[in-house]
Amino acid sequence: MAYYRKLFTASLRCASTWCVYGRGLVTASLARERLSKLSSAMKKNWISLSVAGAICAVPIAQVDVSHEALIKRASSLVTDSANTYLSQTTLALVDSLTQYAKAVRMLVALHRRYEASATRLTPADEEAVWQILVQQREEVSIRKEHCKRFESNWMTAINLSELAAEAAYNAGADQASVAACSSLDLAQSQVEHVRQVSLQAEKDLREAKALESLRVEPCAVPSAADEDEEIPEAYLRED
């Protein structure tokens, strides 16, 4: 009787163990299934996000903007670029004309001093002053070439700004057209003022003939022997 009771107890324990083990298998199976579903869902969402990101990166045409508005906007950008080019070329031309006028005035001043004192200088001093005068002539020539080059760029900028102002006016960008015209007037007035100064300097240069004048013979310093020869013999005799 005791033997059958132990056998029944052992059977109950074994059944209980298999039940626990079975529940564990069921639980592990459910967990794997849920993880698989979660992984599939995450993968699907990631693909959706990737596709959405790719779509956002592609520019979408603005079909609601008219051609007139786009041309108007483009003409405004053209006037801005033209104004920038005009301001830079104007600054370069004004600076070159100013430096040219200074060089011309310096040459005129040096030439006048040279003519006034060359006959009283020794040959060595006259040579040094003449070399300075020649260098200043070369400086004037270099500055004049700079003015010609920058004036060519400036005239191109003027023509470009006029075309940009006309294009903006035709496109209906009135504000951009007015700004371009104002920039044109300002640039032309600045250049005209400095140009008048340089023209006056060139007039003084022509009057002084500082570019084509030749060297002046310096005064020779007489030696002691020459002084003796130049004294008349009548003044040397004692009466």
C-alpha positions as CSV (number, residue, x, y, z in Angstrom):
1,M,0.0,0.0,0.0
2,A,2.8,2.3,0.9
3,Y,4.5,1.4,-2.4
4,Y,1.5,2.4,-4.5
5,R,1.2,5.7,-2.6
6,K,4.9,6.6,-3.4
7,L,4.4,5.6,-7.1
8,F,1.3,7.9,-7.3
9,T,3.2,10.8,-5.7
10,A,6.1,10.4,-8.1
11,S,3.6,10.3,-11.1
12,L,2.0,13.6,-9.9
13,R,5.5,15.3,-9.6
14,C,6.4,14.1,-13.1
15,A,3.1,15.4,-14.5
16,S,3.6,18.7,-12.8
17,T,7.1,19.0,-14.2
18,W,6.0,18.3,-17.7
19,C,3.2,20.9,-17.3
20,V,5.7,23.5,-16.2
21,Y,8.0,22.6,-19.1
22,G,5.1,22.7,-21.5
23,R,4.1,26.1,-20.3
24,G,7.7,27.2,-20.8
25,L,7.8,26.0,-24.3
26,V,4.5,27.7,-25.1
27,T,5.7,30.9,-23.5
28,A,9.0,30.8,-25.5
29,S,7.1,30.1,-28.7
30,L,4.8,33.0,-28.1
31,A,7.8,35.2,-27.4
32,R,9.5,34.2,-30.6
33,E,6.4,34.9,-32.5
34,R,5.9,38.3,-31.0
35,L,9.5,39.2,-31.6
36,S,9.2,38.1,-35.2
37,K,6.1,40.3,-35.7
38,L,7.8,43.2,-34.0
39,S,10.8,42.9,-36.2
40,S,8.6,42.7,-39.3
41,A,6.8,45.8,-38.2
42,M,10.0,47.7,-37.4
43,K,11.4,46.8,-40.8
44,K,8.3,47.9,-42.6
45,N,8.3,51.2,-40.7
46,W,12.0,51.8,-41.5
47,I,11.3,51.1,-45.2
48,S,8.4,53.6,-45.1
49,L,10.6,56.2,-43.4
50,S,13.4,55.7,-45.9
51,V,11.0,56.1,-48.8
52,A,9.5,59.2,-47.3
53,G,13.0,60.7,-46.7
54,A,13.9,60.0,-50.3
55,I,10.7,61.7,-51.5
56,C,11.4,64.8,-49.3
57,A,15.0,65.1,-50.8
58,V,13.6,65.4,-54.4
59,P,12.8,69.0,-55.3
60,I,9.1,69.4,-56.1
61,A,8.3,71.8,-59.0
62,Q,6.4,74.9,-57.8
63,V,3.5,74.6,-60.3
64,D,1.7,77.4,-58.5
65,V,4.3,80.1,-59.5
66,S,3.7,81.8,-62.8
67,H,6.3,82.4,-65.5
68,E,5.9,86.1,-65.1
69,A,6.8,85.9,-61.4
70,L,9.8,83.7,-62.1
71,I,11.1,86.2,-64.8
72,K,10.5,89.1,-62.4
73,R,12.5,87.4,-59.7
74,A,15.3,86.5,-62.1
75,S,15.5,90.1,-63.4
76,S,15.9,91.3,-59.8
77,L,18.8,89.0,-59.3
78,V,20.3,90.2,-62.6
79,T,20.1,93.9,-61.4
80,D,21.7,92.9,-58.1
81,S,24.7,91.3,-59.8
82,A,25.0,94.2,-62.3
83,N,25.0,96.7,-59.4
84,T,27.7,94.8,-57.7
85,Y,29.9,94.7,-60.8
86,L,29.3,98.4,-61.4
87,S,30.2,99.4,-57.8
88,Q,33.5,97.4,-58.0
89,T,34.5,98.8,-61.4
90,T,33.6,102.4,-60.3
91,L,35.7,102.1,-57.2
92,A,38.7,100.8,-59.3
93,L,38.3,103.6,-61.9
94,V,37.9,106.4,-59.3
95,D,41.0,105.2,-57.4
96,S,43.1,104.9,-60.6
97,L,42.1,108.4,-61.8
98,T,42.9,109.8,-58.4
99,Q,46.4,108.2,-58.4
100,Y,47.0,109.3,-61.9
101,A,46.1,112.9,-61.1
102,K,48.5,112.8,-58.1
103,A,51.3,111.4,-60.2
104,V,50.8,114.1,-62.9
105,R,50.8,116.9,-60.3
106,M,54.0,115.5,-58.8
107,L,55.6,115.4,-62.2
108,V,54.6,119.0,-63.0
109,A,56.0,120.2,-59.6
110,L,59.3,118.3,-60.1
111,H,59.7,119.6,-63.6
112,R,59.2,123.2,-62.6
113,R,61.8,122.9,-59.8
114,Y,64.2,121.2,-62.2
115,E,63.9,124.0,-64.7
116,A,64.3,126.7,-62.1
117,S,67.4,125.2,-60.5
118,A,69.1,123.0,-63.2
119,T,71.5,125.8,-64.3
120,R,72.7,126.2,-60.8
121,L,73.3,122.6,-60.0
122,T,76.5,120.6,-60.4
123,P,76.6,117.9,-63.0
124,A,76.2,115.2,-60.3
125,D,73.2,116.9,-58.7
126,E,71.6,117.6,-62.1
127,E,71.9,113.9,-63.0
128,A,70.3,112.8,-59.7
129,V,67.4,115.3,-60.2
130,W,66.9,114.2,-63.8
131,Q,66.7,110.5,-62.9
132,I,64.0,111.3,-60.4
133,L,62.1,113.3,-63.1
134,V,62.4,110.3,-65.6
135,Q,61.1,107.9,-62.9
136,Q,58.1,110.2,-62.3
137,R,57.4,110.2,-66.1
138,E,57.3,106.5,-66.1
139,E,55.0,106.5,-63.1
140,V,52.6,108.8,-65.0
141,S,52.6,106.5,-68.0
142,I,51.8,103.4,-65.8
143,R,49.0,105.2,-64.0
144,K,47.5,106.2,-67.3
145,E,47.5,102.7,-68.6
146,H,45.7,101.6,-65.4
147,C,43.1,104.2,-66.0
148,K,42.5,103.0,-69.6
149,R,42.1,99.4,-68.4
150,F,39.7,100.2,-65.6
151,E,37.7,102.6,-67.7
152,S,37.1,99.8,-70.2
153,N,35.8,97.6,-67.4
154,W,33.6,100.4,-66.1
155,M,32.1,101.1,-69.5
156,T,31.2,97.4,-69.8
157,A,29.6,97.6,-66.3
158,I,27.6,100.7,-67.4
159,N,26.2,98.9,-70.4
160,L,25.4,95.8,-68.4
161,S,23.6,97.9,-65.8
162,E,21.5,99.7,-68.4
163,L,20.4,96.4,-69.9
164,A,19.6,95.0,-66.5
165,A,17.5,98.1,-65.6
166,E,15.6,97.8,-68.9
167,A,15.1,94.0,-68.4
168,A,13.7,94.6,-64.9
169,Y,11.4,97.3,-66.1
170,N,10.0,95.1,-68.8
171,A,9.5,92.3,-66.4
172,G,7.6,94.5,-64.0
173,A,10.3,94.6,-61.3
174,D,10.0,98.4,-60.9
175,Q,11.9,98.5,-57.6
176,A,14.9,96.7,-59.1
177,S,14.8,98.9,-62.1
178,V,14.8,102.1,-60.0
179,A,17.7,100.8,-57.9
180,A,19.7,100.0,-61.0
181,C,19.1,103.5,-62.4
182,S,20.1,105.1,-59.1
183,S,23.3,103.1,-59.1
184,L,24.1,104.2,-62.6
185,D,23.6,107.9,-61.8
186,L,25.8,107.6,-58.7
187,A,28.6,105.8,-60.5
188,Q,28.6,108.3,-63.4
189,S,28.6,111.3,-61.1
190,Q,31.5,109.9,-59.0
191,V,33.6,109.1,-62.1
192,E,32.8,112.5,-63.7
193,H,34.0,114.4,-60.7
194,V,37.4,112.6,-60.5
195,R,37.7,112.7,-64.3
196,Q,37.5,116.5,-64.2
197,V,40.4,116.6,-61.7
198,S,42.5,114.4,-63.9
199,L,41.8,116.5,-66.9
200,Q,42.9,119.6,-65.1
201,A,46.1,117.9,-64.1
202,E,46.7,116.9,-67.7
203,K,46.2,120.5,-68.8
204,D,48.8,121.6,-66.4
205,L,51.1,118.9,-67.7
206,R,50.8,120.1,-71.3
207,E,51.4,123.7,-70.3
208,A,54.5,122.7,-68.3
209,K,55.7,120.5,-71.1
210,A,57.0,118.1,-68.5
211,L,56.8,115.0,-70.7
212,E,58.7,116.2,-73.7
213,S,61.2,118.6,-72.2
214,L,64.9,117.9,-72.5
215,R,67.7,118.1,-70.1
216,V,69.1,121.5,-69.1
217,E,72.9,122.0,-69.2
218,P,74.1,122.5,-65.6
219,C,76.4,125.3,-64.6
220,A,80.0,124.1,-64.7
221,V,81.9,124.9,-61.5
222,P,85.0,126.8,-62.6
223,S,88.4,125.5,-61.3
224,A,91.2,127.6,-59.9
225,A,93.2,127.4,-63.2
226,D,90.2,128.5,-65.1
227,E,89.7,131.5,-62.8
228,D,93.3,132.5,-63.4
229,E,92.9,132.3,-67.1
230,E,89.7,134.3,-67.1
231,I,91.3,137.3,-65.2
232,P,92.5,139.8,-67.7
233,E,96.2,140.5,-67.7
234,A,95.7,144.2,-67.3
235,Y,94.2,143.6,-63.8
236,L,97.2,141.6,-62.8
237,R,99.8,144.3,-63.5
238,E,100.8,146.7,-60.8
239,D,101.1,150.2,-62.0
